[in-house]
Amino acid sequence: MMFTTSMSSKNILYIHTHIDYNISMNVKTELPRIDKLRQIMKSRQGLLLTSDLANFNIPRTYLSIMEQNGEIERVSRGVYRSAATFIEDELFSFQSKYRSTIFSHETALYLHDLTDRSPLTYSISVPTGYHSHFLNSSGYKIFYVNRNVFELGAVSMNTPHGNKVNATDLERTICDIVRSRNQIDIQVRNTALKRYAKHKGRNLDRLYNYAKRFRIQSIVREYLEILL
């Protein structure tokens, strides 16, 4: 016995219409490339990186178009900002250019709200052997850290503008200001230690573990025993 399959013109029309509808929906929901770049800038308070174009497979010609139209301006190599942006996120812009750096010491205290002083200059940590002519002549406070412990306690944090940067966590920051106590203002250091002692998110086990790695465990205990 033979079976035959037939399909009415009505069913064929429905299938074609359904396929055409899905295709048109996909086309409509795909954001134009230049609008995608505007969306990225909006999420970053007006900043745009050339790496964003690579992530979304967008040709760099779109940067030239937006720059010629006066929509964006170049901040530094690989970093652009919206021409309508009045406040630049300097922390994010800086680290977008120098990605091997980690904000530490006074700058990390500021990000963790362990100080009332806004940093006059950036305090950054870099791995031993890292060289940058610009950084060396910039006036920034640069701390060279052994590569074995350089990333110890490194976390991603929000700047006051809501962008992500790499910085030292609470416990690493406390260890850093104790290790570099001769380079840190005594009032800044004491305020930070007092605030850490009262901080709800403190982790003393982690602190002493870090201190042990940096060989300052006895000094850290001495400071904290007075405050706790």
Steps between C-alpha positions, in 0.01 A plus 500: 500500500632845410448810710511845347545825680333809370508854622240757415592839360349649815751313722791597273394863518485480881852352524651761269323780686621361835860477377489850354360631828782342702765637265354848513484483880870403519597785270299753701634391837866516389635835616684706233874509567523873567207477743675209673803722555276774639344245733843393628598863560180563693564201726852631573404863562628608160815288459577269209798267442636373169487151654120536510493506121699176483268335753197576283675461165444865407744658250710789631368720222203565726733674745620727220141576400400589856816704551449695175141569600622647828320232696812363675852620574821309562620503861805278459607204294205262477274717718226733375226694674175659401537867409193560717672356807595772747647282775769251403551183701874547542552177692339293226675692220837459671469125548361448152833635378720324759335163547784342696445741788295446816371792706640461851601685818331846527297454181370164623419657838290755313315232301429302820389815686773454759609863466334839466778632279461493126832387351705787360682252277456133421662233713557195285671165531682338209691172477875512550670553167215702353629809320315799359673827421175691539419351841853559625476869411134549590536573869270211595590293805624173356553192716690209349378164629653157461316311226434208737267715711412779258145375432436397861173663603441665163129558437273683260338809650268777388632852467277784627372517138405131501775363275704191587869532591755268661590584858619330817235359733453616859757269657767546234456877528556488876811287450627745238470807721671312784779377272547852359428681828801731458348628174144543631379802697459388862150647529389325181642171628343527846159597362508208258591251774223628727241478223615153403469383862132608494430387144221242471669337202839449664656154492773461762597150388562631150686801639739286704546262207601791275720644775676165528567497126651848527687413821337776706269282710637616838476869404142464376398316818659774709297768323171310511523383861492863609185569300297180544 
